[in-house]
Amino acid sequence: MPVEPDPGQLAALAGANGDGPVVMLNLNRYRDRHAYERYGVVALQVLERVGGRILWQAEAQATVIGDDSDRYDEVIAVWYPSVAAFKELATDPEILAVREIRAEALERAALICCSADGAG
């Protein structure tokens, strides 16, 4: 199961929202939550540098519609001032340096780009 966007997904995202803000909804199922937390320390620093912020974060409790493949451990909503800011984070050298930690920490991930209308 991929846990990183492929180049085609990043390219498609570029025209998805123009220059406005977006919320990235992160759905994470962990192999090693502590490893992800190590990645998260770096990611939070880069996120702040590109002008983004975490809107909310919660433990996932149950999958109400779906099957076991739709089970996640945590949901994180992250606000970015633009798609360009998200791409800046995704390609930042500090993020790339801890990419392997993130990949090893995640069993499954989904990242959904949402409209930021009404968000923070």
C-alpha positions, 0 to 999 in steps of 0.5 A, a space after each residue: 500500500 503506497 504511503 506517499 503521493 506519486 508524481 502523477 498525483 502531485 501534478 494533478 493536485 497542482 491545478 486542483 484548487 488554484 491559489 486558495 487555501 486547502 485542508 489536507 485530511 490525513 488518514 493514518 494506520 500505524 505500524 509504529 506510532 512512535 516512529 511516526 511521532 519522530 517524523 511528526 516533529 520534523 513535519 511540524 517545523 516544516 509545516 509552520 515554515 510554509 505557513 500551515 497549521 494543524 486544525 485538529 487531530 483525533 484518534 479514529 474510533 471505529 469504521 462505521 461504513 467500510 471494511 477492514 481496509 478502511 480502518 485507520 488509527 488517527 485522523 489529522 486535518 492540516 490547513 495550508 495557505 495554498 497547494 503550493 505550500 503543501 508541495 513545498 512541504 512535501 519536497 522540503 529537504 528536511 521532510 525528504 530526509 525523514 521520508 523513510 521513517 514515515 514510510 516505515 511507520 505507516 501501514 496505510 495512509 490516505 491523504 484527501 485534499 479538501 476545500 478550506 471553505 469554513 476552515 480556520 
